[in-house]
Amino acid sequence: MVKATRVTNQIRRLRFDHGEMTQAELAERTGVTRQTIIAIEQGKYSPSLEMAFQIAHVFGVALDEVFQYPTTKEA
Amino acid sequence: MSSEEKSAWVMLVVTVGAYAVYLAVVLGQASGTALAEVHYIPAMLWSIGGAIVAAIVLNTFAGIGSPKGAARKDQRDREIYRFGETVGQSFVVIGAVAALAMAMLELPYFWIANAVYLAFVLSAILSSIAKLAAYRGGLPTW
C-alpha cells in the first residue's frame, strides 16, 4: 500500500490568487508536465527541493507559504 | 495521460500479448510430442522481435494527436521509471538464479531458455504495473 506524503501545499489557492493561473501555465513556468502539477496539488507526489523552490519563485512567496509539513507526528 | 504512462500501458499490453502468442504456438506444436522436443527458438525470436516492433509502432501511434508538451519527460516521470525498473528487476534476478540452477542440473535447453524468457516477461509486467500504480496512486514514500 502506498504511504501518502505528509507534505501539504497551497498551490491551488496560490494559483487562484495569481490571476487564476492554470495548471498548464504553472507547469510551463516550472518546466514540468501538467500531470506533475496535478499530482503535487493532490498530494500524490512530493517534489524535490529544487522543484519546490521553483514553484515558490513563480508565486513570489517563501517556500513555507507553498508547502507545509506537520511539526508533530500524527498518531 | 503523459507519454510515459502510455508507454507503460503499451509495454504491459505488448508483453502479455507476445507471450500469449508464444505460448499458444509452442503448446500447439507440443501436441503428441514432449514439450522439451518442441522447436521453440523461432517462436521465441519472432515473439521477442514482434514485441519490440509492436511497442515502437504503438508508441508512435500513441504520440500522434497527443497535446503539445505531452511527450515532455520530467523529474516525476524519471522517478517513476526508476521505481518501476527497480521493482521489475527482482524477476530478472530470480530468472538468472533459476537458469543457473537448471544448467547445473543439466536440464534441457528448452527449460532453461523458457525460464529466462518467463523471467523477462514477468519483470516487464511487474515493472509496468508498478509504474502505472505510481502514476495513478503516487510514488511510495520511503
Backbone of each chain as ProteinMPNN parsed JSONL, in Angstrom:
{"seq_chain_A": "MVKATRVTNQIRRLRFDHGEMTQAELAERTGVTRQTIIAIEQGKYSPSLEMAFQIAHVFGVALDEVFQYPTTKEA", "coords_chain_A": {"N_chain_A": [[0.856, -1.199, 0.0], [0.563, 2.204, -0.851], [2.184, 4.692, 0.923], [0.897, 7.716, 1.969], [2.076, 11.036, 1.297], [3.145, 13.366, 3.839], [3.386, 15.925, 3.368], [1.813, 18.958, 2.815], [0.139, 21.324, 0.636], [-0.337, 24.649, -0.75], [-0.9, 25.194, -3.346], [-3.09, 25.222, -5.107], [-4.707, 27.297, -4.05], [-2.907, 29.427, -4.24], [-2.582, 29.576, -6.993], [-5.07, 30.519, -7.799], [-5.073, 32.934, -6.481], [-3.227, 34.233, -7.971], [-4.252, 35.435, -10.373], [-5.909, 33.381, -11.314], [-4.242, 31.367, -12.317], [-3.481, 28.806, -14.604], [-3.063, 25.199, -14.321], [-1.528, 24.262, -16.381], [-0.087, 26.53, -17.131], [1.453, 27.013, -14.839], [2.91, 24.673, -14.864], [4.342, 25.01, -17.235], [5.92, 27.207, -16.552], [7.498, 26.177, -14.542], [8.784, 24.143, -15.709], [7.874, 21.499, -15.798], [5.59, 18.69, -16.299], [2.016, 19.019, -16.833], [0.657, 17.009, -15.568], [2.315, 16.423, -13.458], [2.1, 18.707, -11.866], [-0.591, 18.453, -11.174], [-0.456, 16.054, -9.698], [1.146, 16.89, -7.568], [-0.454, 18.881, -6.396], [-2.574, 17.296, -5.535], [-1.384, 15.904, -3.56], [-0.11, 13.563, -4.185], [2.423, 13.36, -4.97], [5.623, 14.224, -3.892], [7.509, 16.963, -4.511], [10.95, 17.562, -5.561], [13.358, 19.412, -3.613], [14.412, 21.446, -5.149], [12.503, 21.717, -7.208], [10.368, 22.497, -5.651], [11.24, 25.01, -4.734], [11.294, 26.333, -7.176], [8.58, 26.441, -7.789], [7.665, 28.021, -5.69], [9.024, 30.372, -6.335], [7.734, 31.118, -8.692], [5.312, 31.998, -7.713], [6.242, 34.005, -6.163], [6.641, 33.864, -3.414], [7.596, 32.723, -0.064], [9.085, 29.493, 0.548], [7.772, 28.027, 2.587], [5.273, 29.047, 2.476], [4.1, 27.836, 0.45], [4.476, 25.062, 0.713], [3.783, 22.83, 3.405], [4.648, 21.102, 6.432], [3.696, 18.812, 8.899], [4.423, 19.53, 12.306], [4.233, 17.917, 14.54], [4.154, 14.396, 15.14], [1.698, 12.444, 13.661], [-0.817, 10.367, 15.191]], "CA_chain_A": [[0.0, 0.0, 0.0], [1.38, 3.41, -0.941], [2.054, 5.586, 2.074], [0.679, 9.08, 1.487], [3.017, 12.024, 1.8], [2.602, 14.234, 4.891], [3.572, 17.298, 2.901], [0.608, 19.572, 2.243], [0.528, 22.514, -0.132], [-1.347, 25.688, -1.016], [-0.725, 25.562, -4.753], [-4.384, 25.537, -5.729], [-5.111, 28.644, -3.604], [-1.96, 30.397, -4.8], [-2.878, 29.744, -8.424], [-6.25, 31.382, -7.941], [-4.668, 34.272, -6.031], [-2.382, 34.824, -9.014], [-4.996, 35.589, -11.625], [-6.44, 32.08, -11.75], [-3.222, 30.723, -13.154], [-3.841, 27.41, -14.893], [-2.035, 24.193, -14.011], [-0.646, 24.192, -17.55], [0.822, 27.683, -17.09], [2.416, 26.766, -13.756], [3.79, 23.602, -15.345], [5.237, 25.605, -18.233], [6.878, 28.11, -15.895], [8.419, 25.42, -13.683], [9.483, 23.157, -16.542], [7.414, 20.126, -15.571], [4.348, 18.414, -17.019], [0.789, 19.382, -16.105], [0.325, 15.861, -14.716], [3.11, 16.521, -12.227], [1.465, 19.752, -11.039], [-1.826, 17.848, -10.639], [-0.066, 15.081, -8.668], [1.628, 17.641, -6.391], [-1.639, 19.51, -5.787], [-3.386, 16.255, -4.89], [-0.589, 15.255, -2.512], [0.326, 12.234, -4.624], [3.844, 13.423, -5.316], [6.407, 15.246, -3.195], [8.553, 17.421, -5.445], [12.289, 17.764, -4.997], [13.527, 20.736, -3.013], [14.636, 22.387, -6.24], [11.221, 21.985, -7.865], [9.552, 23.233, -4.677], [11.692, 26.404, -4.776], [10.861, 26.903, -8.466], [7.141, 26.733, -7.678], [7.552, 29.189, -4.794], [9.5, 31.55, -7.083], [6.69, 31.518, -9.654], [4.297, 32.756, -6.968], [6.911, 35.109, -5.466], [6.457, 33.707, -1.96], [8.574, 31.84, 0.575], [8.795, 28.066, 0.363], [6.799, 27.504, 3.556], [3.915, 29.529, 2.164], [3.575, 26.904, -0.562], [4.469, 23.697, 1.265], [3.804, 22.716, 4.864], [4.875, 19.763, 6.957], [3.265, 18.846, 10.308], [5.548, 19.516, 13.249], [4.084, 16.779, 15.46], [3.86, 13.136, 14.461], [0.302, 12.027, 13.835], [-0.981, 9.032, 15.813]], "C_chain_A": [[0.89, 1.246, 0.0], [1.098, 4.322, 0.248], [1.942, 7.017, 1.565], [1.716, 10.024, 2.087], [2.358, 12.889, 2.875], [2.774, 15.705, 4.519], [2.248, 17.808, 2.326], [1.029, 20.83, 1.474], [-0.67, 23.429, -0.395], [-1.35, 26.092, -2.487], [-2.046, 25.974, -5.398], [-4.822, 26.97, -5.36], [-4.207, 29.711, -4.228], [-2.208, 30.625, -6.296], [-4.049, 30.704, -8.623], [-5.948, 32.806, -7.495], [-3.822, 34.991, -7.08], [-3.117, 34.789, -10.358], [-5.521, 34.293, -12.2], [-5.491, 31.407, -12.736], [-3.606, 29.254, -13.378], [-2.7, 26.471, -14.486], [-1.033, 24.11, -15.154], [0.372, 25.332, -17.525], [1.882, 27.499, -16.003], [3.423, 25.694, -14.182], [4.82, 24.153, -16.325], [6.328, 26.441, -17.56], [7.853, 27.381, -14.979], [9.14, 24.305, -14.447], [9.105, 21.717, -16.254], [6.126, 19.902, -16.363], [3.145, 18.826, -16.154], [0.377, 18.253, -15.155], [1.089, 15.909, -13.395], [2.529, 17.588, -11.298], [0.188, 19.188, -10.396], [-1.48, 16.891, -9.491], [0.418, 15.787, -7.399], [0.432, 18.253, -5.655], [-2.471, 18.499, -5.004], [-2.633, 15.513, -3.785], [-0.134, 13.857, -2.88], [1.807, 12.203, -4.962], [4.512, 14.558, -4.543], [7.521, 15.7, -4.125], [9.906, 17.512, -4.752], [12.353, 19.175, -4.425], [13.682, 21.797, -4.102], [13.326, 22.753, -6.943], [10.312, 22.797, -6.944], [9.936, 24.72, -4.683], [11.232, 27.077, -6.077], [9.384, 27.281, -8.417], [6.946, 27.975, -6.801], [7.972, 30.462, -5.52], [8.459, 32.049, -8.078], [5.645, 32.381, -8.944], [4.906, 33.949, -6.205], [6.698, 35.053, -3.959], [7.536, 32.781, -1.406], [8.116, 30.385, 0.44], [7.708, 27.576, 1.317], [5.406, 28.111, 3.4], [3.26, 28.613, 1.124], [3.431, 25.498, 0.033], [4.541, 23.724, 2.782], [4.044, 21.254, 5.252], [4.504, 19.783, 8.433], [4.451, 18.722, 11.26], [5.466, 18.343, 14.217], [3.7, 15.553, 14.66], [2.417, 12.734, 14.742], [0.227, 10.615, 14.406], [-1.338, 8.012, 14.759]], "O_chain_A": [[1.853, 1.328, 0.762], [-0.045, 4.672, 0.539], [2.8, 7.479, 0.813], [2.172, 9.843, 3.216], [1.149, 13.121, 2.83], [2.364, 16.603, 5.254], [1.645, 17.169, 1.464], [2.139, 21.332, 1.647], [-1.83, 23.035, -0.277], [-1.756, 27.202, -2.831], [-2.108, 26.954, -6.142], [-5.244, 27.746, -6.217], [-4.677, 30.755, -4.681], [-2.058, 31.741, -6.794], [-4.023, 31.576, -9.492], [-6.485, 33.767, -8.046], [-3.719, 36.218, -7.07], [-2.654, 34.193, -11.331], [-5.576, 34.117, -13.417], [-5.878, 30.952, -13.812], [-4.006, 28.558, -12.444], [-1.55, 26.883, -14.33], [0.162, 23.913, -14.931], [1.542, 25.137, -17.852], [3.059, 27.79, -16.217], [4.618, 25.792, -13.901], [6.003, 23.816, -16.263], [7.497, 26.391, -17.943], [8.922, 27.907, -14.67], [9.997, 23.614, -13.896], [9.916, 20.811, -16.442], [5.629, 20.818, -17.02], [3.243, 18.959, -14.934], [-0.176, 18.499, -14.084], [0.582, 15.493, -12.353], [2.474, 17.394, -10.083], [-0.075, 19.423, -9.217], [-2.126, 16.912, -8.443], [0.137, 15.337, -6.288], [0.329, 18.15, -4.433], [-3.006, 18.812, -3.941], [-3.177, 14.608, -3.153], [0.191, 13.053, -2.006], [2.374, 11.139, -5.212], [4.036, 15.693, -4.539], [8.387, 14.903, -4.488], [9.995, 17.537, -3.525], [11.506, 20.019, -4.719], [13.151, 22.902, -3.989], [13.065, 23.92, -7.236], [9.578, 23.674, -7.399], [9.064, 25.588, -4.641], [10.832, 28.242, -6.075], [8.987, 28.321, -8.943], [6.16, 28.864, -7.132], [7.353, 31.512, -5.346], [8.316, 33.254, -8.285], [5.155, 33.364, -9.5], [4.182, 34.79, -5.673], [6.587, 36.091, -3.307], [8.282, 32.146, -2.152], [6.936, 30.096, 0.246], [6.829, 26.809, 0.923], [4.473, 27.733, 4.109], [2.043, 28.616, 0.945], [2.402, 24.841, -0.126], [5.261, 24.531, 3.37], [3.703, 20.321, 4.525], [4.944, 20.674, 9.16], [5.358, 17.918, 11.047], [6.491, 17.829, 14.665], [3.016, 15.645, 13.64], [1.975, 12.688, 15.89], [1.09, 9.777, 14.143], [-1.517, 6.836, 15.073]]}, "seq_chain_B": "MSSEEKSAWVMLVVTVGAYAVYLAVVLGQASGTALAEVHYIPAMLWSIGGAIVAAIVLNTFAGIGSPKGAARKDQRDREIYRFGETVGQSFVVIGAVAALAMAMLELPYFWIANAVYLAFVLSAILSSIAKLAAYRGGLPTW", "coords_chain_B": {"N_chain_B": [[-3.149, 11.914, -20.011], [0.234, 11.148, -19.626], [2.996, 10.753, -21.955], [4.766, 8.892, -21.026], [3.266, 7.347, -19.275], [1.474, 6.244, -21.051], [3.29, 4.759, -22.465], [3.994, 2.854, -20.584], [1.614, 1.432, -20.436], [1.548, 0.439, -23.055], [3.804, -1.23, -23.025], [2.977, -3.149, -21.15], [0.688, -4.313, -22.385], [1.754, -5.226, -24.835], [3.754, -7.009, -23.972], [2.29, -8.994, -22.578], [0.619, -9.845, -24.66], [2.482, -10.765, -26.623], [3.725, -12.851, -25.263], [1.59, -14.529, -24.812], [0.935, -15.294, -27.418], [3.293, -16.631, -28.085], [3.218, -18.786, -26.224], [0.893, -20.054, -27.117], [1.685, -20.913, -29.673], [3.892, -22.616, -29.101], [2.751, -24.523, -27.351], [0.854, -25.475, -29.061], [2.406, -26.796, -30.946], [3.276, -28.815, -29.416], [1.554, -30.919, -29.173], [1.232, -34.316, -28.876], [3.926, -34.707, -28.697], [6.937, -34.548, -26.669], [7.301, -31.717, -24.536], [9.812, -30.517, -24.268], [10.975, -31.21, -26.635], [10.055, -29.606, -28.573], [10.411, -27.248, -31.282], [11.264, -24.454, -30.244], [12.707, -22.15, -30.609], [12.441, -20.48, -33.061], [9.816, -19.472, -32.632], [10.165, -18.123, -30.21], [12.072, -16.153, -30.878], [10.666, -14.737, -32.878], [8.548, -13.851, -31.352], [9.798, -12.152, -29.471], [11.042, -10.288, -31.189], [8.773, -9.379, -32.577], [7.388, -8.192, -30.474], [9.035, -6.042, -29.859], [8.896, -4.513, -32.216], [6.115, -4.049, -32.285], [5.803, -2.537, -29.961], [7.218, -0.22, -30.639], [5.708, 0.711, -32.812], [3.134, 1.043, -31.628], [3.736, 2.936, -29.637], [4.422, 5.061, -31.269], [1.986, 5.571, -32.56], [0.501, 6.243, -30.315], [1.612, 8.635, -29.69], [0.779, 10.298, -31.707], [-1.424, 12.908, -32.22], [-1.429, 13.594, -29.591], [-1.613, 16.123, -27.031], [0.232, 19.252, -27.213], [3.416, 19.168, -25.76], [2.989, 16.879, -24.345], [4.76, 14.864, -24.693], [6.852, 15.538, -23.175], [9.28, 14.827, -20.668], [9.607, 14.688, -17.22], [10.988, 15.264, -13.88], [9.364, 13.703, -12.16], [8.419, 11.711, -13.913], [10.845, 10.442, -14.484], [11.541, 9.488, -11.936], [9.439, 7.707, -11.453], [9.887, 5.925, -13.533], [12.377, 4.844, -12.763], [11.639, 3.669, -10.327], [9.786, 1.705, -11.205], [11.461, 0.107, -12.811], [13.249, -0.834, -10.901], [11.576, -2.361, -9.264], [10.749, -4.324, -11.11], [13.144, -5.551, -11.647], [13.666, -7.584, -9.841], [12.575, -9.972, -10.792], [14.224, -10.57, -12.913], [16.561, -11.262, -11.657], [15.666, -13.477, -10.204], [15.052, -15.146, -12.376], [17.607, -15.473, -13.489], [18.945, -16.831, -11.444], [17.379, -19.123, -11.354], [17.879, -20.155, -13.925], [20.595, -20.671, -13.702], [20.615, -22.671, -11.736], [19.17, -24.629, -13.121], [20.875, -25.141, -15.256], [23.026, -26.237, -13.905], [21.845, -28.556, -13.072], [21.693, -29.779, -15.426], [19.453, -29.661, -17.129], [17.209, -29.816, -19.979], [17.862, -27.539, -22.74], [15.587, -26.219, -23.53], [13.991, -25.79, -21.235], [15.622, -24.134, -19.726], [15.946, -21.876, -21.39], [13.289, -21.087, -21.55], [12.692, -20.51, -18.905], [14.267, -18.258, -18.481], [13.136, -16.522, -20.386], [10.504, -16.341, -19.406], [11.052, -15.061, -17.001], [11.937, -12.568, -17.922], [9.572, -11.684, -19.081], [7.8, -11.614, -16.866], [9.156, -9.75, -15.361], [8.902, -7.447, -16.982], [6.12, -7.154, -16.936], [5.567, -6.778, -14.199], [7.071, -4.497, -13.728], [5.773, -2.643, -15.423], [3.217, -2.588, -14.242], [3.876, -1.579, -11.715], [4.76, 0.972, -12.44], [2.413, 2.06, -13.55], [0.756, 1.989, -11.312], [2.103, 3.799, -9.725], [1.781, 6.128, -11.229], [-0.975, 6.45, -11.032], [-1.644, 6.23, -8.265], [0.401, 7.429, -6.867], [3.864, 7.825, -5.913], [5.562, 5.589, -3.673], [6.386, 6.626, -0.361], [9.435, 6.529, 1.247]], "CA_chain_B": [[-2.168, 10.872, -19.719], [1.536, 11.504, -20.196], [3.521, 9.764, -22.907], [5.436, 7.832, -20.272], [2.22, 6.457, -18.756], [1.012, 5.487, -22.222], [4.357, 3.827, -22.79], [3.896, 1.751, -19.617], [0.466, 0.636, -20.894], [1.966, -0.265, -24.281], [4.724, -2.305, -22.62], [2.179, -4.188, -20.484], [-0.171, -4.994, -23.373], [2.605, -5.911, -25.817], [4.43, -8.138, -23.314], [1.301, -10.049, -22.331], [0.187, -10.334, -25.969], [3.558, -11.521, -27.28], [3.959, -14.105, -24.546], [0.407, -15.377, -25.049], [1.096, -15.866, -28.767], [4.405, -17.591, -27.991], [2.729, -19.971, -25.526], [-0.067, -20.733, -27.989], [2.438, -21.573, -30.753], [4.701, -23.717, -28.551], [1.855, -25.576, -26.851], [0.204, -26.047, -30.25], [3.367, -27.732, -31.57], [3.627, -29.877, -28.459], [0.565, -32.0, -29.137], [1.76, -35.605, -29.305], [5.384, -34.805, -28.516], [7.383, -33.983, -25.387], [7.435, -30.251, -24.614], [11.229, -30.158, -24.423], [11.395, -31.538, -28.006], [9.455, -28.622, -29.486], [11.336, -26.242, -31.842], [10.749, -23.223, -29.637], [13.562, -20.978, -30.878], [11.836, -19.499, -33.992], [8.663, -18.816, -31.986], [10.662, -17.194, -29.183], [12.704, -15.0, -31.537], [9.609, -13.943, -33.518], [7.76, -13.217, -30.285], [10.586, -11.03, -28.922], [11.163, -9.297, -32.265], [7.446, -8.803, -32.816], [7.042, -7.329, -29.333], [9.818, -4.796, -29.991], [8.305, -3.739, -33.325], [4.769, -3.631, -31.873], [5.942, -1.465, -28.963], [7.622, 1.0, -31.357], [4.557, 1.169, -33.619], [2.068, 1.525, -30.73], [4.188, 4.184, -29.008], [4.349, 6.101, -32.294], [0.56, 5.905, -32.717], [0.04, 6.892, -29.083], [2.135, 10.006, -29.695], [0.056, 11.092, -32.707], [-2.644, 13.522, -31.698], [-1.277, 14.0, -28.191], [-1.459, 17.571, -26.92], [1.598, 19.79, -27.228], [4.106, 19.046, -24.482], [2.676, 15.591, -23.697], [5.926, 13.986, -24.802], [7.902, 16.014, -22.263], [9.545, 13.954, -19.53], [10.155, 15.494, -16.13], [11.577, 14.565, -12.738], [8.432, 12.679, -11.67], [8.463, 10.597, -14.875], [12.109, 9.711, -14.309], [11.471, 8.767, -10.656], [8.508, 6.58, -11.63], [10.574, 4.952, -14.397], [13.39, 4.155, -11.935], [10.901, 2.849, -9.36], [9.249, 0.551, -11.926], [12.558, -0.767, -13.228], [13.79, -1.473, -9.692], [10.606, -3.391, -8.863], [10.784, -5.399, -12.103], [14.475, -6.174, -11.653], [13.678, -8.766, -8.973], [12.291, -11.173, -11.572], [15.396, -10.875, -13.742], [17.48, -11.96, -10.75], [15.07, -14.804, -9.95], [15.223, -15.915, -13.611], [19.025, -15.811, -13.648], [19.256, -17.865, -10.45], [16.693, -20.347, -11.796], [18.613, -20.674, -15.091], [21.862, -21.192, -13.176], [20.317, -23.954, -11.076], [18.745, -25.587, -14.145], [22.071, -25.507, -16.025], [23.804, -27.145, -13.039], [21.12, -29.83, -13.058], [21.766, -30.258, -16.815], [18.113, -29.781, -17.703], [17.218, -29.465, -21.416], [17.957, -26.098, -23.05], [14.217, -25.696, -23.632], [13.505, -25.289, -19.936], [16.475, -23.017, -19.301], [15.576, -20.71, -22.209], [11.939, -20.639, -21.198], [12.731, -19.907, -17.565], [14.809, -16.9, -18.646], [12.143, -15.723, -21.109], [9.401, -16.074, -18.469], [11.525, -14.064, -16.033], [11.902, -11.261, -18.601], [8.16, -11.315, -19.254], [7.251, -11.232, -15.556], [9.821, -8.498, -14.991], [8.285, -6.348, -17.742], [4.738, -6.982, -16.461], [5.608, -6.195, -12.848], [7.601, -3.143, -13.884], [4.713, -1.804, -16.0], [2.153, -2.415, -13.232], [4.399, -0.677, -10.681], [4.766, 2.336, -12.999], [1.027, 2.526, -13.675], [0.26, 2.228, -9.947], [2.735, 5.047, -9.26], [1.141, 7.247, -11.938], [-2.353, 6.619, -10.571], [-1.787, 6.384, -6.809], [1.526, 8.156, -6.294], [5.067, 7.063, -5.578], [5.628, 5.331, -2.239], [7.39, 7.398, 0.397], [10.264, 5.537, 1.941]], "C_chain_B": [[-0.84, 11.222, -20.396], [2.028, 10.395, -21.122], [4.183, 8.602, -22.177], [4.426, 6.835, -19.699], [1.658, 5.602, -19.894], [2.024, 4.403, -22.572], [4.328, 2.613, -21.85], [2.726, 0.83, -19.992], [0.84, -0.195, -22.115], [2.845, -1.461, -23.92], [3.957, -3.466, -21.994], [1.386, -5.015, -21.508], [0.67, -5.828, -24.344], [3.268, -7.148, -25.193], [3.475, -9.312, -23.114], [0.87, -10.686, -23.666], [1.235, -11.219, -26.621], [3.775, -12.859, -26.586], [2.791, -15.071, -24.746], [0.516, -16.054, -26.415], [2.192, -16.942, -28.752], [3.932, -18.901, -27.354], [1.787, -20.781, -26.419], [0.662, -21.522, -29.078], [3.187, -22.793, -30.217], [3.803, -24.861, -28.065], [1.111, -26.255, -28.007], [1.097, -27.075, -30.925], [3.593, -28.966, -30.698], [2.654, -31.041, -28.457], [1.163, -33.299, -29.706], [3.259, -35.757, -29.168], [5.768, -34.175, -27.173], [7.652, -32.491, -25.558], [8.88, -29.824, -24.896], [11.755, -30.445, -25.836], [10.893, -30.5, -29.022], [10.523, -27.642, -29.989], [10.835, -24.857, -31.42], [11.505, -21.976, -30.099], [12.943, -19.996, -31.891], [10.685, -18.742, -33.356], [9.124, -17.777, -30.964], [11.256, -15.944, -29.83], [11.653, -14.105, -32.215], [8.787, -13.177, -32.474], [8.5, -12.001, -29.708], [10.698, -9.908, -29.959], [9.844, -8.58, -32.534], [7.038, -7.842, -31.707], [7.77, -5.988, -29.434], [9.199, -3.902, -31.069], [6.927, -3.197, -32.924], [4.844, -2.471, -30.881], [6.308, -0.145, -29.642], [6.427, 1.587, -32.11], [3.474, 1.761, -32.71], [2.465, 2.826, -30.029], [4.117, 5.347, -29.993], [2.906, 6.542, -32.481], [0.033, 6.648, -31.497], [0.476, 8.359, -29.04], [1.401, 10.914, -30.672], [-1.22, 11.641, -32.075], [-2.562, 13.886, -30.229], [-1.115, 15.506, -28.116], [0.005, 17.991, -26.859], [2.216, 19.668, -25.823], [3.873, 17.716, -23.784], [3.878, 14.649, -23.717], [7.04, 14.392, -23.842], [8.029, 15.063, -21.069], [10.131, 14.814, -18.41], [10.66, 14.606, -14.995], [10.68, 13.443, -12.222], [8.411, 11.466, -12.6], [9.722, 9.759, -14.671], [12.102, 8.904, -13.01], [10.569, 7.543, -10.781], [9.16, 5.497, -12.487], [11.572, 4.137, -13.572], [12.73, 3.204, -10.944], [10.403, 1.568, -10.032], [10.343, -0.433, -12.306], [13.142, -1.514, -12.039], [12.878, -2.607, -9.237], [10.696, -4.593, -9.813], [12.082, -6.192, -12.09], [14.514, -7.479, -10.853], [13.457, -10.049, -9.788], [13.449, -11.55, -12.494], [16.391, -11.667, -12.901], [16.959, -13.374, -10.478], [15.269, -15.706, -11.18], [16.663, -16.368, -13.804], [19.415, -16.923, -12.678], [18.619, -19.198, -10.858], [17.442, -20.981, -12.965], [19.936, -21.299, -14.654], [21.648, -22.578, -12.568], [19.952, -25.019, -12.107], [19.933, -26.051, -14.993], [22.921, -26.492, -15.224], [23.167, -28.535, -12.998], [21.075, -30.471, -14.455], [20.383, -30.557, -17.398], [18.178, -29.396, -19.183], [17.236, -27.941, -21.613], [16.567, -25.451, -23.102], [13.769, -25.071, -22.32], [14.323, -24.099, -19.452], [16.08, -21.739, -20.055], [14.208, -20.174, -21.812], [11.863, -20.031, -19.807], [13.224, -18.469, -17.662], [13.781, -15.997, -19.332], [10.97, -15.354, -20.188], [9.802, -15.006, -17.452], [11.506, -12.664, -16.652], [10.465, -10.762, -18.739], [7.574, -10.833, -17.932], [7.87, -9.919, -15.066], [9.165, -7.308, -15.689], [6.855, -6.079, -17.256], [4.736, -6.285, -15.103], [6.073, -4.738, -12.899], [6.514, -2.195, -14.415], [3.61, -1.536, -14.979], [2.614, -1.449, -12.14], [4.388, 0.769, -11.17], [3.346, 2.891, -13.073], [0.433, 2.83, -12.304], [0.837, 3.544, -9.409], [2.111, 6.261, -9.946], [-0.247, 7.516, -11.373], [-2.423, 6.956, -9.085], [-0.672, 7.163, -6.142], [2.681, 7.226, -5.989], [5.067, 6.772, -4.085], [6.671, 6.227, -1.573], [8.156, 6.404, 1.247], [10.414, 5.914, 3.4]], "O_chain_B": [[-0.8, 11.549, -21.582], [1.547, 9.262, -21.08], [4.162, 7.467, -22.652], [4.69, 5.634, -19.643], [1.401, 4.409, -19.731], [1.661, 3.283, -22.929], [4.602, 1.488, -22.268], [2.828, -0.392, -19.882], [0.5, -1.374, -22.206], [2.658, -2.561, -24.439], [4.249, -4.63, -22.272], [1.415, -6.245, -21.492], [0.345, -6.979, -24.636], [3.33, -8.206, -25.819], [3.794, -10.458, -23.431], [0.771, -11.908, -23.777], [0.918, -12.301, -27.116], [3.985, -13.879, -27.242], [2.987, -16.283, -24.837], [0.226, -17.243, -26.551], [2.034, -18.017, -29.33], [4.204, -19.986, -27.869], [1.861, -22.008, -26.479], [0.302, -22.662, -29.371], [3.127, -23.872, -30.805], [4.074, -26.029, -28.344], [0.783, -27.44, -27.944], [0.62, -28.097, -31.418], [4.038, -30.011, -31.171], [2.906, -32.052, -27.801], [1.548, -33.357, -30.874], [3.811, -36.811, -29.484], [5.02, -33.372, -26.616], [8.163, -32.055, -26.59], [9.13, -28.893, -25.661], [12.839, -29.99, -26.201], [11.277, -30.53, -30.191], [11.419, -27.249, -29.242], [10.091, -24.193, -32.142], [10.989, -20.865, -29.988], [12.914, -18.795, -31.622], [10.573, -17.526, -33.509], [8.55, -16.693, -30.863], [10.989, -14.822, -29.399], [11.732, -12.879, -32.141], [8.392, -12.03, -32.682], [7.898, -10.951, -29.485], [10.478, -8.736, -29.65], [9.795, -7.361, -32.695], [6.421, -6.809, -31.963], [7.203, -4.937, -29.136], [9.003, -2.703, -30.867], [6.608, -2.037, -33.187], [4.046, -1.536, -30.95], [5.79, 0.912, -29.284], [6.167, 2.79, -32.055], [2.955, 2.844, -32.981], [1.632, 3.714, -29.847], [3.795, 6.473, -29.616], [2.623, 7.738, -32.553], [-0.777, 7.567, -31.62], [-0.189, 9.205, -28.442], [1.388, 12.134, -30.51], [-1.992, 10.9, -31.468], [-3.516, 14.429, -29.672], [-0.548, 16.115, -29.024], [0.888, 17.208, -26.506], [1.589, 20.031, -24.829], [4.481, 17.444, -22.75], [4.001, 13.757, -22.877], [8.044, 13.692, -23.707], [7.037, 14.568, -20.536], [11.058, 15.588, -18.646], [10.75, 13.385, -15.123], [11.163, 12.362, -11.884], [8.389, 10.326, -12.136], [9.673, 8.529, -14.684], [12.591, 7.775, -12.975], [10.895, 6.47, -10.274], [9.012, 4.306, -12.215], [11.615, 2.91, -13.661], [13.192, 2.081, -10.742], [10.577, 0.474, -9.494], [10.188, -1.644, -12.152], [13.491, -2.69, -12.15], [13.35, -3.683, -8.87], [10.715, -5.74, -9.368], [12.111, -7.362, -12.474], [15.304, -8.372, -11.156], [14.069, -11.081, -9.512], [13.63, -12.725, -12.817], [16.991, -12.629, -13.381], [17.717, -14.344, -10.516], [15.611, -16.881, -11.045], [16.918, -17.496, -14.227], [20.135, -17.85, -13.049], [19.231, -20.258, -10.727], [17.624, -22.198, -13.0], [20.344, -22.335, -15.18], [22.39, -23.521, -12.843], [20.369, -26.171, -11.99], [19.993, -27.211, -15.401], [23.466, -27.45, -15.772], [23.857, -29.549, -12.903], [20.506, -31.546, -14.644], [20.178, -31.569, -18.067], [19.116, -28.715, -19.596], [16.718, -27.175, -20.8], [16.404, -24.28, -22.758], [13.234, -23.962, -22.297], [13.787, -23.171, -18.846], [15.904, -20.676, -19.46], [13.996, -18.963, -21.746], [11.056, -19.134, -19.561], [12.683, -17.571, -17.018], [13.575, -14.855, -18.921], [10.503, -14.215, -20.186], [8.994, -14.152, -17.086], [11.114, -11.695, -16.001], [10.179, -9.581, -18.542], [6.934, -9.783, -17.873], [7.202, -9.093, -14.444], [8.903, -6.282, -15.061], [6.428, -4.928, -17.173], [3.998, -5.324, -14.887], [5.538, -3.872, -12.207], [6.357, -1.081, -13.914], [3.124, -0.412, -14.858], [1.843, -0.601, -11.69], [4.05, 1.682, -10.417], [3.099, 4.041, -12.709], [-0.302, 3.804, -12.142], [0.147, 4.302, -8.728], [1.932, 7.305, -9.319], [-0.655, 8.67, -11.247], [-3.164, 7.852, -8.682], [-0.784, 7.522, -4.97], [2.512, 6.017, -5.829], [4.622, 7.608, -3.298], [7.706, 6.539, -2.16], [7.565, 5.537, 1.89], [11.077, 5.204, 4.156]]}, "name": "protein", "num_of_chains": 2, "seq": "MVKATRVTNQIRRLRFDHGEMTQAELAERTGVTRQTIIAIEQGKYSPSLEMAFQIAHVFGVALDEVFQYPTTKEAMSSEEKSAWVMLVVTVGAYAVYLAVVLGQASGTALAEVHYIPAMLWSIGGAIVAAIVLNTFAGIGSPKGAARKDQRDREIYRFGETVGQSFVVIGAVAALAMAMLELPYFWIANAVYLAFVLSAILSSIAKLAAYRGGLPTW"}
